[in-house]
Amino acid sequence: MRCLSNSSGTIFARDGNLDFMFRSSRLHFPAFLLTVLGVFIASAFVLLPRSPAADEQRVPYSDKEKAIVEQLHHLRSLPDDDRAHTTKELALQIRQLPATPNKVKLAGGLAILSTEGDFGHDTVQEVATTLATALHEQPQPDKNGEPDLQYLELASLVRYEHVEVKLNTPQFAAAMAKLESDDAKRQQADFTLSDLQGKSWSLKTLRGKVVLVNFWATWCPPCRKEMPDLESLYLKFKDQGFVVLAVSDESATKVNKFLAARNFTYPVLLDPGRKVSEQFQIDGLPKSFVFDRAGKLVAQSIDMRTRSQFLEMLSQAKLQ
């Protein structure tokens, strides 16, 4: 689950029968739009209130598509082993659908759900292949001069989940180029923030240590789910020069209240105004970045990670 960042909580939007959490760029909505919290979209962009013309253009779901939607609704309730198997099966079912706009939405929605933990590389590969197939059948136009978010979702799977797809289109190439540019900015990013005790932390002064920068929020369920693993790894490796910097853009009062009932010892930093979040191009939560002892960005995540996945990221910084 990649939660869209906003100071009030997770933002959702509705698309017919689909109720997926979506992740997109951080957007600042007027107050009247924030009242529509609580519903999702699989196509990975915010839907503003639809005009009658837009409703006429919306394609009704077929019986097969409705059956897939129902399975997607319940995917998060499954045990991890069952969820991995079901995710792979859904990828194959969606791939076999005829080429309709709903196929792209279903493929994109499944892609977002497929990275909420560790369901196996083969599973994510099937999901990525299905999304690539849907985009090959139905290329999506650029949005505001940038690749449609479905291409960015696919590019994220390729770049950060290390899957392979065959999609030789300008839109996908542009999405991959955008992620490369974003990573170059993250490599150059530096910051100085204070923790809850008032101590100042600067990223570049931590050269010689392995640093994991984790962006999170109190209202974000997957953020909360991965925090105990971060604490465990911090305690395991801190004597080897491992530092976790957990960055939140919420108020000190809200963060302190949340942490009061939890025994986390790694530094929690406050990012008022989201300046650091913007440096790191944070478009959803949680996200984690690992810098090696030379200050090189060597690994990052696009969603919540399990302990074993965090260990794999740390191994890229020679910490085992």
C-alpha positions as CSV (number, residue, x, y, z in Angstrom):
1,M,0.0,0.0,0.0
2,R,1.5,3.3,-1.0
3,C,-0.3,6.1,0.8
4,L,-0.6,9.4,-1.0
5,S,0.9,12.0,1.2
6,N,-1.2,14.7,2.7
7,S,-1.4,16.4,6.1
8,S,-4.9,15.3,6.7
9,G,-4.5,11.6,5.8
10,T,-4.7,9.4,2.8
11,I,-6.5,10.8,-0.2
12,F,-8.7,8.5,-2.2
13,A,-10.9,8.8,-5.3
14,R,-13.6,6.7,-6.8
15,D,-13.9,5.0,-10.2
16,G,-17.1,3.1,-10.5
17,N,-16.8,-0.3,-8.8
18,L,-13.1,0.0,-8.1
19,D,-12.0,0.8,-4.5
20,F,-8.2,0.7,-4.7
21,M,-5.8,2.9,-2.9
22,F,-3.9,4.9,-5.4
23,R,-0.5,6.5,-5.2
24,S,0.4,9.6,-7.2
25,S,2.3,12.8,-7.0
26,R,1.6,14.8,-3.9
27,L,-1.3,17.1,-4.7
28,H,-2.7,20.0,-2.7
29,F,-6.5,19.9,-2.9
30,P,-9.0,22.6,-2.0
31,A,-11.0,21.8,1.0
32,F,-14.1,20.7,-0.8
33,L,-12.2,17.9,-2.5
34,L,-10.8,16.6,0.7
35,T,-14.4,15.7,1.8
36,V,-14.4,12.8,-0.7
37,L,-11.8,10.9,1.3
38,G,-12.4,7.2,1.7
39,V,-12.6,5.7,-1.8
40,F,-10.0,4.7,-4.3
41,I,-9.0,4.5,-8.0
42,A,-6.9,1.8,-9.7
43,S,-5.9,3.9,-12.7
44,A,-3.6,5.9,-10.5
45,F,-4.8,9.4,-10.9
46,V,-7.2,11.6,-9.0
47,L,-10.6,11.9,-10.5
48,L,-12.3,15.2,-10.0
49,P,-16.1,15.3,-9.8
50,R,-17.2,13.9,-13.2
51,S,-19.3,15.8,-15.8
52,P,-22.2,14.0,-17.5
53,A,-20.0,13.7,-20.6
54,A,-17.3,11.9,-18.5
55,D,-19.9,9.5,-17.2
56,E,-21.0,8.7,-20.7
57,Q,-17.4,7.9,-21.7
58,R,-16.9,5.5,-18.8
59,V,-17.0,1.9,-20.0
60,P,-19.2,-0.4,-17.8
61,Y,-17.4,-3.4,-16.4
62,S,-18.1,-6.8,-18.0
63,D,-19.0,-9.8,-15.8
64,K,-15.4,-11.1,-16.0
65,E,-14.1,-7.6,-15.0
66,K,-16.5,-7.4,-12.1
67,A,-15.3,-10.8,-10.8
68,I,-11.7,-9.5,-10.9
69,V,-12.7,-6.3,-9.1
70,E,-14.3,-8.4,-6.4
71,Q,-11.1,-10.4,-5.9
72,L,-9.0,-7.2,-5.8
73,H,-11.3,-5.8,-3.1
74,H,-10.4,-8.7,-0.8
75,L,-6.7,-9.1,-1.8
76,R,-5.4,-7.3,1.3
77,S,-7.3,-9.6,3.6
78,L,-5.5,-12.8,2.4
79,P,-2.5,-14.3,4.2
80,D,0.7,-13.5,2.4
81,D,1.2,-16.9,0.7
82,D,-2.4,-16.9,-0.5
83,R,-2.1,-13.3,-1.6
84,A,1.0,-14.0,-3.7
85,H,-0.8,-16.9,-5.5
86,T,-4.0,-14.9,-6.0
87,T,-2.0,-11.9,-7.3
88,K,-0.3,-14.0,-9.9
89,E,-3.6,-15.6,-10.9
90,L,-5.2,-12.2,-11.2
91,A,-2.4,-10.9,-13.4
92,L,-3.0,-13.8,-15.8
93,Q,-6.8,-13.3,-15.7
94,I,-6.4,-9.6,-16.5
95,R,-3.9,-10.3,-19.3
96,Q,-6.5,-12.5,-21.0
97,L,-9.2,-9.8,-21.0
98,P,-10.0,-8.1,-24.3
99,A,-8.4,-4.7,-24.8
100,T,-10.7,-2.2,-23.1
101,P,-10.0,0.9,-20.9
102,N,-11.0,-1.2,-17.9
103,K,-8.1,-3.6,-18.6
104,V,-5.6,-0.8,-18.1
105,K,-7.3,0.2,-14.9
106,L,-7.3,-3.3,-13.5
107,A,-3.7,-3.9,-14.5
108,G,-2.6,-0.7,-12.9
109,G,-4.6,-1.3,-9.7
110,L,-3.0,-4.8,-9.3
111,A,0.4,-3.3,-9.9
112,I,-0.1,-0.9,-7.0
113,L,-1.2,-3.7,-4.7
114,S,1.6,-6.1,-5.7
115,T,4.4,-4.2,-3.9
116,E,2.8,-4.1,-0.4
117,G,5.4,-6.5,1.1
118,D,7.2,-9.5,-0.3
119,F,5.1,-11.7,-2.6
120,G,8.0,-13.0,-4.6
121,H,9.8,-11.7,-7.7
122,D,7.8,-14.1,-10.0
123,T,4.6,-12.5,-8.8
124,V,5.7,-9.0,-9.5
125,Q,7.0,-10.1,-12.9
126,E,3.6,-11.4,-13.9
127,V,2.0,-8.2,-12.7
128,A,4.4,-6.1,-14.7
129,T,4.0,-8.2,-17.8
130,T,0.3,-7.7,-17.6
131,L,0.5,-3.9,-17.2
132,A,3.0,-3.7,-20.1
133,T,0.6,-5.8,-22.2
134,A,-2.4,-3.6,-21.4
135,L,-0.4,-0.4,-22.2
136,H,0.9,-2.0,-25.5
137,E,-2.7,-2.7,-26.5
138,Q,-4.0,0.7,-25.4
139,P,-1.3,3.4,-25.2
140,Q,-2.2,6.2,-22.7
141,P,-1.8,9.9,-23.7
142,D,0.6,12.1,-21.8
143,K,-0.9,14.1,-18.8
144,N,0.3,17.7,-18.6
145,G,3.3,17.0,-20.7
146,E,4.4,14.0,-18.6
147,P,3.9,10.3,-19.1
148,D,0.6,8.9,-17.8
149,L,1.0,7.5,-14.3
150,Q,0.4,4.0,-15.5
151,Y,3.8,4.2,-17.4
152,L,5.4,5.6,-14.3
153,E,4.0,2.7,-12.2
154,L,5.4,0.2,-14.7
155,A,8.7,2.0,-14.8
156,S,8.9,1.9,-11.0
157,L,8.4,-1.9,-11.1
158,V,11.2,-2.3,-13.6
159,R,13.7,0.1,-12.0
160,Y,13.1,-0.7,-8.3
161,E,11.5,-4.2,-8.3
162,H,14.0,-5.4,-11.0
163,V,11.5,-7.0,-13.3
164,E,11.7,-7.0,-17.1
165,V,9.1,-6.0,-19.7
166,K,8.9,-5.6,-23.4
167,L,7.4,-2.2,-24.1
168,N,9.2,-0.1,-26.7
169,T,7.2,3.1,-26.7
170,P,8.1,6.8,-26.2
171,Q,5.8,7.0,-23.2
172,F,7.5,4.2,-21.3
173,A,11.0,5.5,-22.3
174,A,10.0,8.9,-20.9
175,A,8.8,7.4,-17.7
176,M,12.1,5.5,-17.2
177,A,14.0,8.7,-17.9
178,K,11.9,10.6,-15.4
179,L,12.8,8.1,-12.7
180,E,16.4,8.3,-13.6
181,S,16.3,12.1,-13.2
182,D,14.5,11.8,-9.9
183,D,17.2,9.5,-8.6
184,A,19.9,11.9,-9.7
185,K,18.2,14.6,-7.6
186,R,18.0,12.3,-4.6
187,Q,21.7,11.5,-4.9
188,Q,22.5,15.2,-4.6
189,A,20.0,15.9,-1.9
190,D,21.2,17.0,1.5
191,F,19.3,18.2,4.5
192,T,19.6,19.3,8.1
193,L,16.5,18.5,10.3
194,S,15.9,18.3,14.0
195,D,14.6,15.2,15.8
196,L,12.0,15.2,18.5
197,Q,14.6,15.9,21.2
198,G,15.9,19.0,19.3
199,K,19.1,17.3,18.0
200,S,20.2,18.3,14.6
201,W,20.9,15.7,11.9
202,S,22.6,16.4,8.5
203,L,22.8,13.7,5.9
204,K,26.2,14.5,4.4
205,T,27.8,14.7,7.9
206,L,27.0,11.0,8.3
207,R,29.5,9.9,5.7
208,G,31.2,6.8,7.0
209,K,27.9,5.4,8.2
210,V,25.2,3.5,6.4
211,V,22.1,5.6,6.4
212,L,18.5,4.6,5.8
213,V,16.2,7.6,5.2
214,N,12.6,6.5,5.8
215,F,9.6,8.8,4.9
216,W,6.5,8.0,6.9
217,A,3.4,9.3,8.5
218,T,1.4,8.4,11.6
219,W,-1.8,8.0,9.5
220,C,-0.1,5.6,7.0
221,P,-0.9,1.9,7.8
222,P,2.0,0.4,5.8
223,C,4.4,2.9,7.5
224,R,3.3,1.6,10.9
225,K,3.6,-2.0,9.8
226,E,7.2,-1.7,8.8
227,M,8.4,0.3,11.8
228,P,9.0,-2.6,14.1
229,D,11.3,-4.2,11.5
230,L,13.2,-0.9,11.2
231,E,13.6,-0.8,14.9
232,S,14.9,-4.3,15.0
233,L,17.4,-3.7,12.3
234,Y,18.5,-0.4,13.9
235,L,19.3,-2.2,17.2
236,K,21.0,-5.0,15.3
237,F,23.4,-2.8,13.2
238,K,23.7,0.5,15.0
239,D,27.1,-0.5,16.5
240,Q,28.3,-1.1,13.0
241,G,27.6,2.5,12.0
242,F,24.0,2.1,10.8
243,V,21.6,5.1,11.2
244,V,17.9,5.2,10.6
245,L,16.5,8.7,9.9
246,A,12.7,8.6,9.9
247,V,11.3,11.7,8.4
248,S,7.7,13.0,9.0
249,D,6.1,16.2,7.8
250,E,3.5,16.2,10.6
251,S,3.5,18.3,13.7
252,A,5.7,17.4,16.7
253,T,2.6,17.1,18.8
254,K,1.0,14.5,16.5
255,V,4.2,12.5,16.1
256,N,5.0,12.6,19.8
257,K,1.5,11.4,20.6
258,F,1.8,8.5,18.2
259,L,5.3,7.4,19.4
260,A,4.3,7.7,23.1
261,A,2.7,4.3,23.0
262,R,5.6,2.7,21.0
263,N,9.1,1.9,21.9
264,F,11.1,3.1,18.8
265,T,14.6,4.3,19.5
266,Y,15.9,5.4,16.1
267,P,15.8,9.2,15.3
268,V,12.5,10.6,14.1
269,L,13.0,13.9,12.3
270,L,10.5,16.6,11.6
271,D,10.2,18.1,8.1
272,P,8.0,21.2,8.4
273,G,7.0,22.5,5.0
274,R,8.0,19.2,3.4
275,K,11.3,20.7,2.0
276,V,13.2,17.5,2.4
277,S,10.3,15.4,1.1
278,E,10.3,17.5,-2.0
279,Q,14.0,17.1,-2.4
280,F,13.5,13.4,-2.5
281,Q,10.6,13.6,-4.9
282,I,8.3,11.8,-2.4
283,D,4.9,11.1,-4.0
284,G,3.7,8.4,-1.6
285,L,4.4,6.7,1.6
286,P,6.3,4.8,2.9
287,K,9.5,5.2,1.0
288,S,13.0,4.3,2.1
289,F,16.5,5.2,0.7
290,V,19.8,3.6,1.7
291,F,23.1,5.5,1.4
292,D,26.4,3.6,1.7
293,R,29.3,4.8,3.7
294,A,30.6,6.9,0.8
295,G,27.2,8.7,0.6
296,K,26.1,6.9,-2.5
297,L,22.4,6.0,-2.9
298,V,22.5,2.3,-3.4
299,A,18.9,1.1,-2.8
300,Q,15.4,2.4,-2.4
301,S,11.9,1.1,-2.0
302,I,8.6,2.3,-3.5
303,D,6.4,0.7,-0.9
304,M,6.5,-0.9,2.6
305,R,9.3,-3.5,3.1
306,T,9.6,-6.6,5.2
307,R,12.6,-7.3,7.4
308,S,14.1,-9.6,4.7
309,Q,13.6,-6.9,2.1
310,F,15.2,-4.3,4.3
311,L,18.1,-6.7,4.8
312,E,18.5,-7.0,1.0
313,M,18.6,-3.3,0.7
314,L,21.2,-2.9,3.4
315,S,23.3,-5.6,1.7
316,Q,23.7,-3.2,-1.2
317,A,25.6,-1.0,1.3
318,K,27.7,-3.9,2.5
319,L,25.9,-4.2,5.7
320,Q,24.9,-7.8,6.6
